[in-house]
């Protein structure tokens, strides 16, 4: 166990429970650390944006909102999972395919929930798994709601995972334009893993922000273009249902 890391976490906990800024001597006494140790930990946390020093003449410290920002992301994911579950179950029953609930974490999608297909041959994924957003239907569905220039962050990350992976900004942008036009994303042949087809739609929050995406996936031998188009309305309805439960009101 990393002792310095553990001490840093304990220091964060003490500051989080404090109702006012704390000084080094005060913190050292409560934590039973040396003052020099507390000073080094605070300097590290301050450099990473978790702690700020109060203006002179005070020599006290308090947490920034970074801890809250991280925690609120976790809470939103937990809320999304519970709210989305009924729509996921309905979508799984309607399509018979694996249903995924994903969120966007910068350049990755993270699977936060799933319902497994009853078919023997199916897409194998796991909750908590990450995948490159530019190669996933759920990822592209969410990226379609971002401004074009936001896609520039993928430039150094493009990598050919399969024969159909989009590996240039122009190829990805062509997909994004199509998604915006039709209202959902499809992957006809696996762009991250061979042989996987998928259809997905973004989930929107109260203010119109992207809260996540819901999609189905399965082998491309079973989910061909015709089937994906057929199921796309079920996927879109699931996304609309979850969005409405999150408080989103569509524009007319």
DRENFIKE-666141 format. One record per residue (C-alpha): residue in one letter; x negated, y, z negated. Coordinates in steps of 0.001 Angstrom, whole numbers, plus 500000, padded with zeros to 6 digits. Layout:
DRENFIKE-666141
AXYZ...
This chain:
DRENFIKE-666141
X500000500000500000X498698503442500966X498373505311497645X498124508780499193X501236508175501307X503137506878498279X502127509942496270X503281512187499085X506691510499499133X507022510875495355X506166514554495681X508854514974498358X511413513305496087X510591515612493181X510857518704495369X514148517436496844X515658517040493359X514435520454492178X516901523341492211X514134525935492512X510578526203493940X507910524435491902X504323525299491057X501280523042491339X500713522778487575X504376521959486979X504408519290489689X501136517759488533X502490517426485000X505736515744486073X504077513389488553X501014512769486389X498746513685489285X495710515949489159X496300519533490275X493771519124493098X495666516043494274X498986517900494302X497377520814496144X496037518506498884X499397516766499255X501245520071499481X498788521357502078X499375518244504189X503149518454503871X503034522163504662X500963521522507796X503568518971508939X506433521375508344X508044519624505374X507043522152502707X506614525925502598X504869528158500096X506926530993498695X505725534558499488X503170536219497163X502821536795494308X504530533434493797X502412530307494120X505348527919494189X506528525539496886X509839524239498188X511063521889500912X511943523188504355X515031521995506235X513018519354508090X514017516654505593X517661517638506028X517323517576509817X515923514039509728X518499512857507227X521385514380509145X520328512429512243X520572509192510275X523975510183508880X525261511035512361X524152507647513639X525902505859510786X529062507890511395X528876507168515120X528580503421514539X531650503226512310X533725505519514534X532714503753517749X533313500184516598X537029499900517545X536361501215521066X533380498865521400X535515495873520463X538200496894522961X535574497324525693X534018493934524917X537426492274525187X538246494057528453X534958493279530208X533610490151528542X530129491658528713X527623492798526105X528513496244524784X525802498657523614X525990501822521564X522885503958521992X521507507323520943X518809509398522610X515585509938520685X513546512305522857X512442510026525733X513828506736524386X517228505232523848X517725503465520530X520360500743520219X522365501476517077X525075498828517547X526069496080519945X528664493389520556X527309490265522190X528890488806525308X530444485373524991X528846484325528287X525871481987527973X523886484120530411X523713487673529090X521429490619528427X519285490067525350X518786493141523193X518788493908519489X519969496741517271X517084499083516519X515319498303519776X513954501150521873X513806501418525637X512735504138528094X515724506419528681X514901507008532351X515297503280533108X518511502600531180X522152503238532089X522933504599528607X519815506762528753X520641508235532156X524243508848531103X522949511023528254X520218512696530329X522860513803532855X524148516230530208X520754517905529818X519464520769531990X517346519713534952X514139521128533468X514502518857530412X513600515914532638X510052517283532997X509124515571529726X509261512224531536X506550513099534070X503676511495532125X505836508514531120X506993507140534451X505985503499534766X507098500757537125X508720498081534958X510510496377537867X510736496802541620X513669499217541208X512322501440538408X512526505154539168X508947506405538962X509186510001540182X511158513040538976X512850513194542383X514142509619542127X515423510185538605X517029513491539605X518887511775542451X520398509354539918X521283512198537544X523132514080540294X525153510985541140X526021510420537469X527225514012537116X529393513583540195X531015510262539287X531063510654535479X529191507488534559X525805505822535071X525046502484536686X521986500312537054X522597497833539868X519392495868539366X517214495920536296X515012499006536137X513482498068532779X514056494331532847X514620492278535975X518082491001536741X520101493235534408X522973495393535666X524704497994533512X527291500736533382X527393503494530737X528977506804529817X527898509540527417X529741510221524159X530241513889523313X530558515521519908X532797518319518709X530732521092520266X530218519208523529X526775517974522524X525645514461523422X526261512202520438X525307508927522102X526341506617524917X528336503427525285X527756500871528000X528025497288529148X525290495101530568X524865491623531967X523097489669534696X523216491320538122X524329487973539552X527642488530537735X527832492319537516X527590493454541100X528489496881542479X532184495957542776X532399494712539172X530524497720537806X532878500099539588X535848498095538317X534611498212534712X533496501852534899X536960503115533941X536966500876530843X533553502283529896X534686505858530488X537838505312528452X535757503912525574X533505506993525697X536529509320525808X538079507542522833X534931507809520715X534363511424521761X537925512310520745X537409510613517365X534301512781516907X536401515883517517X535522516565521140X538187518393523140X537645518054526906X537827521193529032X540748521450531405
